[in-house]
Amino acid sequence: MNWLKASIGERKALHRVTSTILKTQGVSWQQFFLEELKPALHVAATYHQSNFAKGTIARDRALRIFEWIVANHLDLAIRLDPVLFDPSLKSDWQQFLETRGRYGDALLVRPKQGRGLVERADKNPVADKPVPLGQRFCFLIRNAVPGFVLGLEEYEGDWFPMALGHDDVTMAIPCSLGTQPLPYNIDTGQPVMLSERADAGLHGFVFLVGPESVIRPFGKQLTLGHAVLPETLDAIAHDLGEAEARTVAVHRLNVIFVNG
């Protein structure tokens, strides 16, 4: 739909969806306007109850909110209002994750002083214990598909590559059958510890296992710290979707990071 021509009823419906999403996320309206929307929208504290709830919010602002929902909470929005948020809005990448992604075989592990990696957080789809910013951790995947693995991390709607080797340039590495630590040192097989130092909140992780001929070329296209282009994500989805199903595994896990 054209939000620059949206009716009052459509803008009221957008308010209802937005309100439900914020409640499920524990985000206040002021936090939403000032922190979630980029750039921030400086409005009165009662703005959502007046202009937005009544459907008289400016159409360009309604468009910004709609785009934020599509980027960050499309699945929930489709369930709440499939007319306003048509399922066709999902990209090939999003549909691939929904149909092929599996929770339960990607685990987050944290070091316990003096005992090695013994503390697991494997309740899915969200790890059962939030991880304090700065705490060290790594992942384990229970893998039934040999090949190469590529890791991606999602934050606020963008996907970023993970360096899975012992340096900052190796994105795709060999992945064996059984329990596989990630990242790991290719020479020693030992886990390489990670930490999230800046961005609190929900992070999504996906580990894509597939044939070397599919995974490695994509790994070489990605740069640490730079978001993966949407067209590249769709290309990954296409090529893994075209590969034999028995040669592909898509391991997913969500993790909440909190201020320590």
Summary of the structure (lengths in Angstrom):
residues: 260
radius of gyration: 20.2
end to end distance: 42.8
largest distance: 62.3
contacts: 775
relative contact order: 0.14
helix: 36%
strand: 28%
